[in-house]
Amino acid sequence: MTKHAKHPYRAIRAKYTEDTITVYQAYSNEIADAALHAQKFVSPFKRGRMTWVKPSFLWVAYRSGWATKPNQERVLAIEITRSGFEWALRNACLSHVDESLYKDKSSWEERMQASCVRVQWDPERDFKFTPLNYRSIQIGLKGEAVDRYVDEWIVSITDITDQIQKVSSLVSSGRLGEASEEIAEEKIYDIPEDIVAIIGASYGMKGPG
């Protein structure tokens, strides 16, 4: 594995094992309950809509307002296969044109039309939801990617709403050290060089892997 700066500008930071990676999503009670019972996403989850997954705990906390926003009252940790995760990245297109990755706007538009995965790099957040000076990845899945996600990639689904609420309470009372201890360490996730080129990340692995 390559050595990295502590916070490369665009790097995937995640909880992962040799075979799986954990991503987060926030949903309504109805969707969350059905998914937890089936251990996959079923109705009222709609496959026809783009669904966004996030490897960053604090980003999903920020996006859901500590699980308080309408239809985001439940936060789920979804453990998926690394092979599936990397398939998504290999078939991705950035949500916005990046001149360093696409020779012109039409090339980006062609890639976007052909792709069922979107990648977006947004400022990572701290416990106060202040934007940081490095980026966190969000991955949008639609069409074939949603079907693969639901039917092939999911290993387990866990409700972490109580954890989110506990961390929120600790942050509100200024106990940031204790809040940090409640969150699993998110380490830099090494990706192959061909994926780096596709998603515009700031690092990669040497050779295949």
C-alpha positions as CSV (number, residue, x, y, z in Angstrom):
1,M,0.0,0.0,0.0
2,T,1.1,3.5,-0.8
3,K,1.7,6.1,1.9
4,H,-0.5,9.1,2.0
5,A,-0.7,12.6,3.5
6,K,-3.1,12.6,6.4
7,H,-5.8,14.2,4.4
8,P,-5.4,14.1,0.7
9,Y,-7.7,16.5,-1.0
10,R,-9.9,13.9,-2.7
11,A,-9.6,10.5,-1.0
12,I,-12.1,7.9,0.1
13,R,-12.1,7.5,3.8
14,A,-14.2,4.6,5.1
15,K,-14.7,1.8,7.5
16,Y,-13.8,-1.4,5.7
17,T,-12.5,-4.9,5.9
18,E,-10.6,-7.1,3.4
19,D,-13.8,-7.9,1.6
20,T,-16.4,-5.2,2.5
21,I,-16.8,-1.4,2.9
22,T,-19.5,0.4,4.9
23,V,-21.6,3.2,3.4
24,Y,-24.3,5.2,5.0
25,Q,-27.8,6.3,3.9
26,A,-30.6,8.2,5.7
27,Y,-34.2,7.2,5.1
28,S,-37.8,7.4,6.4
29,N,-39.0,5.0,9.1
30,E,-41.0,3.1,6.5
31,I,-38.0,2.4,4.1
32,A,-35.6,1.7,7.0
33,D,-37.9,-0.8,8.7
34,A,-38.6,-2.7,5.5
35,A,-34.8,-2.8,4.6
36,L,-33.8,-3.9,8.1
37,H,-36.4,-6.7,8.0
38,A,-35.4,-8.0,4.5
39,Q,-31.7,-7.1,4.8
40,K,-32.0,-5.5,1.4
41,F,-33.9,-2.5,0.0
42,V,-37.5,-3.4,-0.8
43,S,-40.7,-1.4,-1.2
44,P,-41.4,1.4,-0.4
45,F,-37.8,1.9,-1.6
46,K,-38.0,2.9,-5.3
47,R,-35.3,1.4,-7.6
48,G,-36.3,3.9,-10.3
49,R,-34.8,6.8,-8.3
50,M,-31.1,7.6,-7.9
51,T,-29.8,6.6,-4.5
52,W,-26.7,8.2,-2.9
53,V,-24.3,6.3,-0.6
54,K,-21.7,8.0,1.5
55,P,-18.7,6.3,3.3
56,S,-18.4,9.2,5.7
57,F,-20.2,9.0,9.0
58,L,-20.1,12.7,9.6
59,W,-21.2,13.5,6.1
60,V,-24.4,11.5,6.6
61,A,-24.9,13.1,10.0
62,Y,-24.6,16.5,8.3
63,R,-26.8,15.6,5.4
64,S,-29.6,14.2,7.7
65,G,-29.1,16.9,10.4
66,W,-28.3,14.2,13.0
67,A,-31.3,12.1,11.8
68,T,-33.8,14.9,12.3
69,K,-34.7,16.0,8.7
70,P,-38.0,14.8,7.2
71,N,-37.7,11.4,5.6
72,Q,-34.1,11.1,7.0
73,E,-35.0,10.1,10.6
74,R,-33.3,6.8,10.3
75,V,-29.6,6.3,9.4
76,L,-28.5,2.9,8.1
77,A,-25.0,1.5,7.8
78,I,-24.9,-0.7,4.7
79,E,-22.0,-3.1,4.5
80,I,-21.3,-3.9,0.8
81,T,-18.7,-5.9,-1.1
82,R,-15.6,-4.1,-2.1
83,S,-15.9,-5.7,-5.6
84,G,-19.3,-4.1,-6.0
85,F,-18.1,-0.7,-4.6
86,E,-15.2,-0.7,-7.1
87,W,-17.5,-1.7,-9.9
88,A,-19.5,1.4,-9.2
89,L,-16.4,3.6,-9.2
90,R,-15.2,2.1,-12.5
91,N,-18.5,2.9,-14.1
92,A,-18.8,6.4,-12.7
93,C,-18.9,9.8,-14.1
94,L,-18.3,13.0,-12.1
95,S,-21.4,15.0,-11.5
96,H,-19.7,18.1,-12.9
97,V,-17.3,18.5,-15.8
98,D,-13.6,18.4,-14.8
99,E,-11.2,19.7,-17.4
100,S,-8.4,17.5,-15.9
101,L,-10.4,14.3,-16.6
102,Y,-12.3,15.1,-19.8
103,K,-10.8,16.6,-22.9
104,D,-13.9,18.7,-23.4
105,K,-17.5,19.2,-22.2
106,S,-19.0,16.9,-24.9
107,S,-16.7,14.1,-23.7
108,W,-18.0,14.5,-20.2
109,E,-21.6,14.6,-21.4
110,E,-21.1,11.4,-23.4
111,R,-19.7,9.7,-20.4
112,M,-22.5,10.9,-18.2
113,Q,-25.2,9.7,-20.6
114,A,-23.6,6.2,-20.7
115,S,-23.0,5.9,-16.9
116,C,-25.3,4.6,-14.2
117,V,-23.1,6.0,-11.4
118,R,-22.4,9.6,-10.4
119,V,-19.5,10.7,-8.2
120,Q,-19.5,13.9,-6.3
121,W,-16.7,15.3,-4.1
122,D,-18.0,17.6,-1.3
123,P,-16.2,19.3,1.6
124,E,-15.9,16.9,4.5
125,R,-17.4,18.1,7.8
126,D,-16.3,18.3,11.4
127,F,-18.6,17.7,14.4
128,K,-20.0,21.2,14.1
129,F,-20.6,20.5,10.4
130,T,-18.0,23.2,9.4
131,P,-16.7,22.5,5.9
132,L,-13.1,21.2,6.0
133,N,-10.4,21.8,3.4
134,Y,-10.5,18.3,1.9
135,R,-13.2,16.3,0.2
136,S,-15.5,13.4,0.9
137,I,-17.0,11.2,-1.8
138,Q,-20.7,10.7,-2.5
139,I,-21.8,8.0,-5.0
140,G,-25.1,8.1,-6.8
141,L,-26.5,4.9,-8.2
142,K,-29.2,4.5,-10.8
143,G,-30.5,1.9,-13.2
144,E,-28.2,-1.1,-13.4
145,A,-26.1,0.2,-10.5
146,V,-29.1,0.3,-8.2
147,D,-30.1,-3.3,-9.2
148,R,-26.6,-4.5,-8.5
149,Y,-26.5,-2.7,-5.2
150,V,-29.7,-4.1,-4.0
151,D,-29.4,-7.6,-5.4
152,E,-25.7,-8.4,-5.3
153,W,-23.6,-6.1,-3.2
154,I,-25.3,-5.8,0.2
155,V,-23.9,-8.0,3.0
156,S,-25.7,-6.5,5.9
157,I,-27.9,-3.5,6.9
158,T,-27.7,-2.0,10.5
159,D,-29.7,0.7,12.1
160,I,-27.2,3.3,13.6
161,T,-29.8,6.0,14.4
162,D,-29.2,5.5,18.2
163,Q,-25.5,6.0,17.6
164,I,-26.1,9.1,15.5
165,Q,-28.2,10.6,18.3
166,K,-25.7,9.7,21.0
167,V,-22.9,11.4,19.0
168,S,-25.1,14.4,18.5
169,S,-25.9,14.7,22.2
170,L,-22.1,14.5,23.0
171,V,-21.3,17.2,20.5
172,S,-24.1,19.4,21.8
173,S,-22.6,19.2,25.3
174,G,-19.1,19.9,24.0
175,R,-17.8,16.4,24.7
176,L,-16.0,16.1,21.3
177,G,-13.4,13.6,22.6
178,E,-16.2,11.2,23.7
179,A,-18.1,11.8,20.5
180,S,-15.0,10.8,18.5
181,E,-14.7,7.6,20.4
182,E,-18.2,6.6,19.3
183,I,-17.3,6.6,15.6
184,A,-15.5,3.8,13.9
185,E,-12.1,4.9,12.4
186,E,-12.4,5.8,8.8
187,K,-9.1,4.9,7.1
188,I,-8.0,5.8,3.6
189,Y,-9.3,3.3,1.1
190,D,-6.7,2.4,-1.5
191,I,-8.1,2.1,-5.1
192,P,-6.5,1.0,-8.3
193,E,-4.9,3.6,-10.6
194,D,-7.6,3.1,-13.3
195,I,-10.3,4.2,-10.8
196,V,-8.2,7.2,-9.7
197,A,-8.3,8.4,-13.3
198,I,-12.0,7.9,-13.5
199,I,-13.1,9.7,-10.3
200,G,-10.3,12.3,-10.0
201,A,-9.0,11.1,-6.7
202,S,-5.8,12.3,-5.2
203,Y,-4.1,8.9,-4.7
204,G,-4.1,5.3,-5.7
205,M,-2.5,1.9,-5.6
206,K,0.4,0.8,-7.8
207,G,-0.8,-1.7,-10.4
208,P,-4.0,-3.8,-10.3
209,G,-5.8,-4.6,-7.0
